[in-house]
Amino acid sequence: QLQLVESGGGLVQPGGSLRLSCAASGFTLDYLDYYTIGWFRQAPGKEREGVSCIRRSDGSTYYADSVKGRFTISRDNAKNTVYLQMNSLKPEDTAVYYCAADRVGRTYYTSNYYTPNSYDYWGQGTQVTVSS
């Protein structure tokens, strides 16, 4: 059974760092089981927004303008885990962070990497709070 489990969230002061993990089970990151893994976030009263993603085919990474230069996405095939390193955190980064997998190919055919509907499997989310 395919499952994505996020961890690593918590409370951090502005300017601090966190590393989120997305552990995959039921499929492997180095096989032809998926197209893209994405990180999304959703703050209270706001829509879910795409933060970053990584393509299986060539490892290409993409970042939303709001996090570019501060966040880094990576994957460890041996651990079957995708990470989101978040540095220089700001209060506006406060949200529930989700990882998601596109196993159908919507991101591949449309390049809609930041659209939630492009992904068909989701984790349960992890809370990130940036506050002094």
C-alpha positions, 0 to 999 in steps of 0.5 A, a space after each residue: 500500500 502506497 504511503 507518504 509520511 511527513 515528519 520534522 515540523 515544529 516551532 522555530 524562531 524567525 531566521 531558523 531552520 528545519 528539515 522536513 522528511 517525506 518517507 515513501 512506502 509502497 513505491 521506490 524513488 529510484 524506479 519508474 513508480 512515479 513522476 514527481 514528488 512535491 511539497 505543498 503548504 497550507 496556512 489557515 484560511 488560505 489555499 494549498 500552495 506548491 512550494 517545491 518539487 523534484 522530478 524522478 526522471 532527471 532530478 530537476 528541482 523547482 521552487 516557488 518564488 517565495 522560497 527560492 534561495 531559502 528552501 532546498 529539496 533533495 532525495 535519498 533513494 537509499 532511504 526512500 525519502 525526500 527532504 525539504 531543507 528550510 532555512 531563513 524561515 519567516 513567520 509567513 512560512 507558517 503552515 501545514 506542509 504536505 508531500 505528494 506524489 504524481 504517479 499518473 504523469 500529470 506533472 510530466 505532460 502538463 508541467 503543472 508542478 505547483 497545482 495540487 490536482 496534479 498529484 494523486 497521493 498525499 501525506 498527512 502533513 506536518 505543522 511548521 510554526 515560525 514565531 518568536 
